[in-house]
C-alpha cells in the first residue's frame, strides 16, 4: 500500500510540475521594501541621523539595502524612510545628499539591527545614467547606475 501511495505521489508531482521557463512568471525587477522620496530642503534639514548607526550599505540594481542599528524594544515597529532633495552638489555628474529617517518612539535600551531596502528610481536625474549618493552617517559614496 505504501508503494502505491509513493508511486501516485511521484506521478502527481510529475504532472503538476513544470520547467523553470513555464513556472517563472517573475520579471528581472528587484522588489524593494520601500520607496525613496524627494522632499523639501527644510524637512530634509530636520532629519536627525544621530539616533542610529548604519552598519552596511549594498546596492542591488534599483534597490539600496541599508542595515542600521539603534536602541529600541522591537525593530519591527521602526519606521524607516530614505530621503533626498533637489538641491545638488555643483559637480558633474550631479550628486544627491541622502538621509535615512528613523521613526522610533520606543524607550528600551536594547540594541537591534534592521535591514531595509529602498527603491532608488525616484532619485534618478534625467540626462544621467549614474548618480553618486552621499548618505549621511555612511563614509563611502555609493554610485547608483541606471
C-alpha positions in Angstrom: 0.0 0.0 0.0 2.9 2.4 0.8 4.5 1.7 -2.5 1.3 2.6 -4.4 0.9 5.8 -2.4 4.5 6.8 -3.1 4.2 6.0 -6.8 1.0 8.0 -7.0 2.6 10.9 -5.2 5.6 10.9 -7.6 3.3 10.7 -10.7 1.2 13.6 -9.3 4.3 15.7 -8.8 5.4 15.0 -12.4 2.0 16.0 -13.8 1.8 19.3 -11.8 5.4 20.2 -12.0 6.7 22.5 -14.7 10.0 23.7 -16.2 11.6 26.8 -14.9 10.5 28.7 -18.0 6.9 27.6 -17.6 6.7 28.4 -13.9 8.8 31.6 -13.8 6.3 34.4 -14.1 8.5 36.9 -12.4 10.4 39.7 -14.1 14.0 40.7 -13.6 12.9 43.6 -11.5 14.1 43.6 -7.9 11.4 44.3 -5.4 12.4 46.8 -2.6 10.8 47.2 0.8 10.1 50.9 0.5 10.3 53.8 -2.0 12.7 56.7 -1.6 11.3 60.2 -1.8 12.4 63.7 -2.7 11.4 66.2 0.0 11.7 69.9 0.7 15.1 71.3 2.0 13.6 72.4 5.3 12.2 68.9 6.0 15.4 67.3 4.9 17.4 69.5 7.3 15.2 68.5 10.2 16.0 64.8 9.9 18.1 63.7 12.9 20.7 61.0 11.9 22.3 60.8 15.4 19.8 58.2 16.7 21.1 55.3 14.6 24.3 53.7 13.1 24.5 52.5 9.5 26.5 49.3 9.5 26.2 48.1 5.9 25.0 49.5 2.6 24.6 47.4 -0.6 23.3 48.4 -4.0 21.3 45.8 -6.0 20.0 47.2 -9.3 17.5 49.8 -8.2 17.4 48.8 -4.6 19.6 50.3 -1.9 19.8 48.0 1.1 20.8 49.6 4.4 21.5 47.7 7.6 21.2 50.0 10.6 21.3 49.7 14.3 19.5 51.6 17.0 18.2 51.2 20.5 14.6 50.2 21.0 12.2 47.4 22.1 11.5 45.8 18.7 12.8 46.9 15.3 9.6 45.6 13.6 7.9 48.7 14.7 10.5 51.1 13.4 9.5 53.4 10.6 12.3 54.0 8.1 12.3 56.3 5.1 15.0 57.4 2.6 15.0 61.0 1.5 16.9 63.4 -0.7 16.3 66.9 -2.0 16.5 68.5 -5.4 19.5 70.7 -4.4 22.5 69.1 -6.0 26.2 69.4 -5.4 27.7 71.6 -8.1 30.0 69.0 -9.6 29.1 66.8 -12.6 27.6 64.3 -12.6 25.1 65.7 -10.2 25.1 64.0 -6.8 22.5 63.6 -4.2 22.7 64.1 -0.5 20.7 61.3 1.2 19.4 60.7 4.7 17.6 57.8 6.4 14.8 58.9 8.7 14.2 56.6 11.6 10.9 56.9 13.4 11.3 55.0 16.7 9.4 56.1 19.8 10.5 53.0 21.8 12.2 53.7 25.1 14.0 50.4 25.6 17.8 50.4 25.8 18.3 47.1 23.9 20.2 47.4 20.6 18.9 45.9 17.4 19.8 46.0 13.7 17.4 46.0 10.8 17.8 45.6 7.1 15.6 47.5 4.8 15.8 48.2 1.0 14.7 51.3 -0.8 13.7 51.8 -4.4 16.0 54.5 -5.8 14.2 55.2 -9.1 12.6 58.4 -7.7 16.2 59.7 -7.2 17.1 59.4 -10.9 18.1 62.5 -12.7 17.2 63.0 -16.4 20.2 63.1 -18.7 22.4 61.0 -16.3 22.8 57.2 -16.2 24.6 57.2 -12.9 24.1 59.0 -9.7 26.6 59.4 -6.8 24.8 59.1 -3.5 26.3 60.7 -0.4 24.4 59.0 2.5 24.7 60.8 5.8 26.2 58.5 8.5 27.9 56.4 5.8 31.5 57.2 4.9 31.5 55.8 1.3 29.9 57.3 -1.7 27.5 54.9 -3.5 27.3 55.0 -7.3 23.8 54.2 -8.5 23.8 53.2 -12.2 20.5 53.2 -14.1 
